Amino acid sequence: MAATSSCSLNLGVKGKGKPEQPFSSSQSSQLLFSSNLSFAYNNTKYCLSLHSHQTLLSACLTKTKNSAFVVASAKPEHLKIMISGAPASGKGTQCELITKKYGLVHIAAGDLLRAEIASGSENGKRAKEYMEKGQLVPNEIVVMMVKDRLLQPDSQENGWLLDGYPRSLSQATALKEFGFRPDLFIVLEVNEEILVERVVGRRLDPVTGKIYHLKYSPPETEEIAARLTQRFDDTEEKVKLRLQTHHQNVEAVLSMYEDIALKVNGNVPKEDVFAQIDDALTKLFEDQKLTSGSLAA
């Protein structure tokens, strides 16, 4: 299409532009810029509006002579992240930091399992038997729970952070067959002696759900301390079995995601661990915005 009569450009920064066609987005999206290009073709006036948000780049072509309009947009897929690591490697802490900054839906396979156990369902009883032995729960029990959660609307709309799954090559293969592949596979690496100490001292407040550690993060009051409980699989004997199982399977899982794996030093303070992850996610997010911008051009 070639402009034959008139052409004008209006460029606004951070929302100062005045597009012909109003644009709405979620409150969490930040308008980076907007611009309008007005021109005439075959005696009909048009306005081309370009808007860039944190998560959306869109172009709107409006025929100003009447109400007809055509909209073309390119939107980057929301981030899909997996995070892996041995028990007490700091996955929960890092997941909180990631979801707070990037707004992803946190899905912990362990929480899904424990909810099933607490419900007293048949699957929950079977899962508990395996967990008490420090063994992996069979795929047919877990994979359907994970798949259903990944397909929930909030996961599809906001992106997801899958915590602690897959833990074996067969689980990774099952997710691939269902069409789930992450943009980044994060692996937290922590020395084994540190992991054992973290697990054995870990306690749960059943009232608030907060996790404490008797040495590193003790409860604030004696009242809280009195009601703390220990997960049945957080003993030294069981954690060593879990670590053995983890080490046997992690390399196989990595073979599935080798091209998108990020190995993170988890022995350092949590802020330094997150800095490593944040750098990678920021780059990934920027790459997605550039790709979507190319598609919209």
C-alpha positions, 0 to 999 in steps of 0.5 A, spaced: 500 500 500 502 506 498 500 513 501 498 518 495 495 524 498 498 526 505 502 523 511 503 525 518 507 521 524 505 522 531 510 519 536 509 519 544 513 516 549 510 513 555 503 514 554 503 521 551 501 519 544 494 520 542 492 514 538 486 514 534 484 507 537 484 506 544 488 501 547 487 497 553 491 492 557 492 489 564 494 493 569 501 490 570 503 492 563 507 498 562 506 502 556 513 504 553 511 508 547 505 509 542 505 512 535 500 514 530 501 514 522 496 518 518 495 517 511 490 517 505 489 512 500 484 512 494 481 518 497 480 514 504 484 516 510 487 511 515 491 511 521 496 506 523 497 506 531 503 502 534 503 501 541 509 497 545 507 494 552 512 490 557 508 484 554 505 486 548 507 489 541 501 491 537 499 495 531 492 497 529 490 500 522 484 504 522 480 506 516 477 513 519 472 514 514 467 509 517 468 504 523 471 499 519 478 497 522 483 491 521 488 489 527 494 486 527 498 484 533 504 480 535 504 478 542 510 474 545 508 467 549 509 468 556 515 465 560 515 458 561 520 456 566 522 449 570 526 449 576 530 443 579 534 442 584 535 437 590 531 437 596 532 444 600 536 447 594 532 453 595 527 452 590 522 455 594 525 461 595 527 462 588 520 461 586 518 466 590 523 471 588 521 469 580 514 470 581 514 476 585 518 480 579 515 476 573 508 474 575 509 467 573 504 462 576 508 457 581 506 450 580 510 445 585 509 438 584 511 437 591 505 441 593 500 437 588 502 431 591 502 433 598 495 436 597 493 429 594 495 425 600 492 430 605 485 428 601 486 421 603 485 419 596 487 412 593 492 416 589 494 420 595 495 413 599 499 410 593 504 416 593 505 416 600 508 409 600 513 411 595 515 418 598 516 414 605 521 410 601 524 416 598 522 413 591 519 417 585 512 417 585 510 413 578 508 418 572 501 416 572 500 419 578 503 425 578 503 427 570 496 428 570 496 432 576 501 437 573 498 437 566 491 439 568 495 445 572 499 447 567 492 447 562 489 452 568 487 459 565 492 463 570 498 458 567 496 459 560 495 467 561 501 469 565 506 463 564 508 458 569 514 456 573 514 449 574 518 447 581 521 440 582 518 437 576 520 433 572 525 429 576 526 423 571 527 422 563 520 419 563 517 424 566 520 429 562 518 425 556 511 425 558 511 432 559 514 433 552 508 428 549 503 433 552 506 439 548 510 442 554 517 445 553 520 450 557 523 456 555 529 455 560 531 449 565 534 452 571 538 447 575 540 449 582 547 446 584 548 445 592 553 441 596 550 435 599 552 436 606 549 443 606 543 440 603 542 435 609 543 440 614 538 444 611 533 439 610 534 436 617 533 442 621 527 444 616 520 445 620 513 447 618 508 452 621 501 448 620 497 455 621 501 459 616 504 455 612 511 458 613 517 454 613 522 455 618 529 452 620 531 451 627 538 454 625 538 459 620 531 461 620 528 460 627 521 461 629 519 468 632 516 466 638 515 460 643 508 459 641 510 458 634 515 454 636 511 449 640 506 448 634 512 447 628 511 440 625 517 436 621 515 433 614 515 425 614 520 425 609 525 430 612 529 426 616 536 425 615 535 417 613 530 419 608 533 425 605 539 421 603 535 416 599 532 422 596 538 425 594 541 419 591 535 418 587 535 425 585 543 424 583 541 418 579 536 422 575 538 429 574 543 428 568 538 424 564 533 430 565 538 435 563 539 431 557 532 433 555 533 440 556 541 441 555 540 446 550 536 451 554 539 449 561 542 454 566 546 451 572 546 456 578 551 456 584 546 455 590 551 455 595 551 463 595 546 467 599 539 467 596 540 474 593 546 472 589 542 466 587 537 470 584 541 475 581 544 469 576 537 467 575 534 474 574 540 475 568 538 469 564 530 471 565 531 478 563 535 476 557 530 471 555 524 476 556 528 481 552 529 476 546 522 475 546 520 482 545 524 483 540 522 477 536 515 479 537 517 486 535 519 483 528 513 479 527 509 485 528 513 490 523 
